[in-house]
Amino acid sequence: MTTSVPHLTELPLDRPRGCPFDPPAALGTLRDEHPLARLTFPDGHQGWLATGHATIREIIADPRFSARQELLHSPLPGPAAMVVPPPAAPGMFIKMDGAEHARYRRLLTGKFTVRRMRLLTERVEQVTAEHLDAMERQGSPADLVTAFAQPIPALMICELLGVPYEDHEFFRRNVLPLNLPDASLAEQEAAMNALGEYLYKLVVAKRAEPADDILGELVTTELTDEELTGIAFLLLGAGLDTTANMLGLGTFALLQHPDQLAVLREKPESMEGAVEELLRYLTIAHTGVRTALEDVAIGGQLVKAGEAVAISAMAANRDPLKFPEPDRLDVGRKTAGHAAFGHGVHQCLGQQLARVQLKVAFTGLLARFPELRLAVPADEIPLRTDSDIYGVYALPVAW
């Protein structure tokens, strides 16, 4: 039976003043009272907003809800939200469903296994040490984002895919507009064209001379050049942006929670669990979307075929029904089931790579600079509130 629920005219995005790590307060109130509510999307579409942990997991695990790009409506404001998206390009499998999605995923799953990613630990340690050495030589203060948080994941994903690292700044510059809702359609189209052209040429070169990297392995499969370009586009974009923002924002959070920082300094072996708690607490990939393929009853509501549901992972990860005292950062917390990497068949393919990089980088940073601190007041840190990937644009630190 359908019950009455609130109807929001826009997605709450304003975070509490002075609390840069907390979701918008309105999302918490809504989650606690109405974990599934109505929402008017920026393009006028009448859909839904899911905020409860159990509700979100139910939706994203249900094949009756689609991730297909051409069916989606963006809940985030900006020029791109006003355009009807085309079907996903070949290889862009995260915006596909069913057998089409599974075909690509099967080919890639073996490239990102827990075992394979852990074998990379030594290389991540080497890369981390090199950047810490450079920070130390440069001296205090430094911007942790440009000196540490961005280059480490950039170097690792470039090596894994077989992209020349000297081109990483080109990729970073062109990936950024794709995650900024306020970027103009012309800016986004230019960025996509530049990335696509470069990666297509790289795929052609790999096919001529396969190398010992992920693209070099994939060119031996039945995938076309266009499909390989799409896959490379996805993996590179995710590898450049998400882990970098977790390193920057995660360091900011730890420096603002000295009690938790003290636990990690005393027991560095607890870093693995701390990474999971930071993923939960910060939830940088904060909002997704699914569209109902048929009428579906969820939580006493009827979501009709064609209606989009905005998925607030950041609200779900602060759900007190799942995580006691959810607004408290606790590096010793049991975090099983957090939604930072999604859930179900679309769960993040590169999550094990992210975990290895975060664990190694945070451990190395705290060990090298035991007196690490912010170099400016916390309220002067530029927050990345205009992106669908939350983080900081800069993090001045001193030691």
RADA-V113721 format. One record per residue. N is the residue number from 1. D_FIRST is the distance of its C-alpha to the first C-alpha in Angstrom with 2 decimals. Layout:
n->N d_first->D_FIRST
n->N d_first->D_FIRST
//
This chain:
n->1 d_first->0.00
n->2 d_first->3.81
n->3 d_first->6.44
n->4 d_first->10.05
n->5 d_first->12.39
n->6 d_first->16.16
n->7 d_first->17.82
n->8 d_first->21.11
n->9 d_first->23.98
n->10 d_first->25.69
n->11 d_first->25.56
n->12 d_first->27.15
n->13 d_first->30.45
n->14 d_first->32.86
n->15 d_first->33.73
n->16 d_first->34.89
n->17 d_first->38.55
n->18 d_first->40.83
n->19 d_first->38.16
n->20 d_first->38.53
n->21 d_first->36.71
n->22 d_first->33.45
n->23 d_first->30.43
n->24 d_first->29.64
n->25 d_first->28.63
n->26 d_first->25.70
n->27 d_first->24.09
n->28 d_first->24.40
n->29 d_first->22.88
n->30 d_first->19.89
n->31 d_first->19.53
n->32 d_first->19.74
n->33 d_first->17.11
n->34 d_first->14.81
n->35 d_first->15.72
n->36 d_first->13.94
n->37 d_first->14.76
n->38 d_first->15.87
n->39 d_first->19.58
n->40 d_first->22.25
n->41 d_first->24.70
n->42 d_first->28.45
n->43 d_first->28.77
n->44 d_first->26.16
n->45 d_first->23.42
n->46 d_first->19.90
n->47 d_first->18.24
n->48 d_first->16.86
n->49 d_first->18.55
n->50 d_first->17.94
n->51 d_first->19.95
n->52 d_first->18.90
n->53 d_first->21.13
n->54 d_first->18.68
n->55 d_first->16.32
n->56 d_first->19.43
n->57 d_first->20.89
n->58 d_first->17.85
n->59 d_first->18.01
n->60 d_first->21.80
n->61 d_first->22.12
n->62 d_first->19.85
n->63 d_first->22.14
n->64 d_first->19.46
n->65 d_first->20.13
n->66 d_first->23.63
n->67 d_first->26.52
n->68 d_first->28.57
n->69 d_first->30.53
n->70 d_first->30.39
n->71 d_first->26.57
n->72 d_first->26.39
n->73 d_first->26.34
n->74 d_first->28.09
n->75 d_first->26.38
n->76 d_first->29.93
n->77 d_first->32.14
n->78 d_first->35.38
n->79 d_first->37.08
n->80 d_first->35.53
n->81 d_first->31.99
n->82 d_first->33.08
n->83 d_first->34.23
n->84 d_first->32.41
n->85 d_first->33.48
n->86 d_first->35.23
n->87 d_first->34.47
n->88 d_first->35.74
n->89 d_first->39.47
n->90 d_first->40.88
n->91 d_first->40.55
n->92 d_first->37.84
n->93 d_first->35.58
n->94 d_first->33.07
n->95 d_first->31.71
n->96 d_first->31.41
n->97 d_first->29.12
n->98 d_first->29.69
n->99 d_first->33.23
n->100 d_first->34.68
n->101 d_first->33.60
n->102 d_first->34.55
n->103 d_first->38.00
n->104 d_first->38.98
n->105 d_first->37.44
n->106 d_first->39.41
n->107 d_first->42.61
n->108 d_first->42.01
n->109 d_first->40.51
n->110 d_first->43.97
n->111 d_first->45.36
n->112 d_first->43.15
n->113 d_first->43.10
n->114 d_first->43.38
n->115 d_first->46.92
n->116 d_first->48.06
n->117 d_first->46.77
n->118 d_first->48.43
n->119 d_first->51.66
n->120 d_first->51.53
n->121 d_first->51.75
n->122 d_first->55.52
n->123 d_first->55.42
n->124 d_first->52.73
n->125 d_first->54.94
n->126 d_first->57.91
n->127 d_first->56.15
n->128 d_first->54.83
n->129 d_first->58.34
n->130 d_first->59.89
n->131 d_first->57.68
n->132 d_first->58.20
n->133 d_first->61.93
n->134 d_first->61.79
n->135 d_first->59.94
n->136 d_first->62.57
n->137 d_first->65.41
n->138 d_first->63.99
n->139 d_first->63.68
n->140 d_first->61.50
n->141 d_first->59.46
n->142 d_first->57.38
n->143 d_first->54.13
n->144 d_first->52.11
n->145 d_first->49.93
n->146 d_first->52.84
n->147 d_first->55.05
n->148 d_first->52.61
n->149 d_first->48.86
n->150 d_first->49.20
n->151 d_first->52.21
n->152 d_first->51.26
n->153 d_first->48.06
n->154 d_first->49.71
n->155 d_first->52.70
n->156 d_first->50.67
n->157 d_first->48.38
n->158 d_first->51.44
n->159 d_first->53.35
n->160 d_first->50.54
n->161 d_first->50.05
n->162 d_first->53.75
n->163 d_first->53.65
n->164 d_first->56.85
n->165 d_first->56.07
n->166 d_first->58.36
n->167 d_first->55.74
n->168 d_first->52.90
n->169 d_first->53.39
n->170 d_first->52.98
n->171 d_first->49.62
n->172 d_first->48.48
n->173 d_first->49.47
n->174 d_first->47.56
n->175 d_first->44.44
n->176 d_first->43.95
n->177 d_first->43.04
n->178 d_first->40.33
n->179 d_first->38.45
n->180 d_first->39.07
n->181 d_first->36.50
n->182 d_first->39.18
n->183 d_first->41.70
n->184 d_first->42.58
n->185 d_first->41.75
n->186 d_first->45.51
n->187 d_first->45.81
n->188 d_first->42.99
n->189 d_first->44.41
n->190 d_first->47.90
n->191 d_first->46.78
n->192 d_first->44.96
n->193 d_first->47.99
n->194 d_first->50.41
n->195 d_first->48.49
n->196 d_first->47.95
n->197 d_first->51.62
n->198 d_first->52.87
n->199 d_first->50.64
n->200 d_first->51.46
n->201 d_first->55.16
n->202 d_first->54.59
n->203 d_first->52.88
n->204 d_first->55.80
n->205 d_first->58.22
n->206 d_first->56.42
n->207 d_first->56.56
n->208 d_first->60.30
n->209 d_first->60.80
n->210 d_first->57.94
n->211 d_first->57.91
n->212 d_first->56.58
n->213 d_first->53.27
n->214 d_first->49.71
n->215 d_first->50.53
n->216 d_first->53.76
n->217 d_first->51.93
n->218 d_first->49.26
n->219 d_first->51.92
n->220 d_first->52.97
n->221 d_first->49.61
n->222 d_first->48.56
n->223 d_first->46.88
n->224 d_first->48.32
n->225 d_first->49.82
n->226 d_first->46.89
n->227 d_first->44.38
n->228 d_first->46.52
n->229 d_first->46.72
n->230 d_first->42.94
n->231 d_first->42.63
n->232 d_first->45.44
n->233 d_first->43.83
n->234 d_first->40.58
n->235 d_first->42.35
n->236 d_first->44.92
n->237 d_first->42.54
n->238 d_first->40.33
n->239 d_first->43.39
n->240 d_first->45.11
n->241 d_first->42.43
n->242 d_first->39.90
n->243 d_first->42.34
n->244 d_first->44.71
n->245 d_first->42.15
n->246 d_first->41.12
n->247 d_first->44.82
n->248 d_first->45.39
n->249 d_first->42.32
n->250 d_first->42.48
n->251 d_first->46.11
n->252 d_first->45.27
n->253 d_first->42.59
n->254 d_first->45.04
n->255 d_first->47.81
n->256 d_first->45.56
n->257 d_first->44.74
n->258 d_first->48.24
n->259 d_first->47.10
n->260 d_first->45.14
n->261 d_first->48.01
n->262 d_first->50.37
n->263 d_first->48.38
n->264 d_first->48.73
n->265 d_first->52.40
n->266 d_first->53.04
n->267 d_first->51.00
n->268 d_first->50.87
n->269 d_first->49.59
n->270 d_first->46.21
n->271 d_first->45.75
n->272 d_first->43.57
n->273 d_first->40.87
n->274 d_first->41.51
n->275 d_first->40.78
n->276 d_first->37.29
n->277 d_first->36.70
n->278 d_first->38.01
n->279 d_first->35.75
n->280 d_first->32.71
n->281 d_first->34.02
n->282 d_first->35.04
n->283 d_first->32.62
n->284 d_first->34.81
n->285 d_first->32.70
n->286 d_first->29.99
n->287 d_first->27.57
n->288 d_first->26.52
n->289 d_first->24.18
n->290 d_first->22.28
n->291 d_first->20.97
n->292 d_first->18.26
n->293 d_first->20.13
n->294 d_first->17.20
n->295 d_first->13.49
n->296 d_first->12.08
n->297 d_first->8.79
n->298 d_first->10.10
n->299 d_first->9.33
n->300 d_first->5.64
n->301 d_first->6.99
n->302 d_first->8.21
n->303 d_first->11.96
n->304 d_first->13.84
n->305 d_first->17.22
n->306 d_first->19.99
n->307 d_first->18.21
n->308 d_first->20.14
n->309 d_first->19.05
n->310 d_first->21.78
n->311 d_first->22.35
n->312 d_first->24.03
n->313 d_first->25.98
n->314 d_first->27.96
n->315 d_first->24.99
n->316 d_first->23.80
n->317 d_first->27.36
n->318 d_first->27.41
n->319 d_first->24.25
n->320 d_first->25.46
n->321 d_first->22.99
n->322 d_first->25.07
n->323 d_first->28.45
n->324 d_first->29.96
n->325 d_first->31.65
n->326 d_first->30.48
n->327 d_first->32.54
n->328 d_first->35.73
n->329 d_first->37.79
n->330 d_first->38.82
n->331 d_first->40.81
n->332 d_first->40.63
n->333 d_first->36.83
n->334 d_first->34.99
n->335 d_first->33.03
n->336 d_first->31.75
n->337 d_first->28.58
n->338 d_first->29.19
n->339 d_first->27.87
n->340 d_first->31.19
n->341 d_first->31.90
n->342 d_first->28.40
n->343 d_first->26.93
n->344 d_first->26.81
n->345 d_first->29.12
n->346 d_first->29.72
n->347 d_first->30.87
n->348 d_first->34.08
n->349 d_first->37.01
n->350 d_first->39.60
n->351 d_first->38.12
n->352 d_first->41.02
n->353 d_first->43.56
n->354 d_first->41.95
n->355 d_first->42.01
n->356 d_first->45.68
n->357 d_first->46.70
n->358 d_first->44.91
n->359 d_first->46.29
n->360 d_first->49.82
n->361 d_first->49.91
n->362 d_first->48.61
n->363 d_first->50.91
n->364 d_first->53.90
n->365 d_first->53.32
n->366 d_first->53.09
n->367 d_first->56.08
n->368 d_first->58.26
n->369 d_first->57.57
n->370 d_first->57.06
n->371 d_first->57.57
n->372 d_first->55.10
n->373 d_first->53.75
n->374 d_first->52.44
n->375 d_first->55.31
n->376 d_first->53.59
n->377 d_first->51.28
n->378 d_first->47.66
n->379 d_first->46.53
n->380 d_first->48.89
n->381 d_first->47.20
n->382 d_first->45.84
n->383 d_first->42.17
n->384 d_first->40.60
n->385 d_first->37.70
n->386 d_first->38.03
n->387 d_first->37.04
n->388 d_first->34.09
n->389 d_first->36.23
n->390 d_first->36.86
n->391 d_first->40.29
n->392 d_first->43.64
n->393 d_first->46.17
n->394 d_first->49.02
n->395 d_first->49.63
n->396 d_first->53.18
n->397 d_first->54.27
n->398 d_first->57.55
n->399 d_first->59.18
//
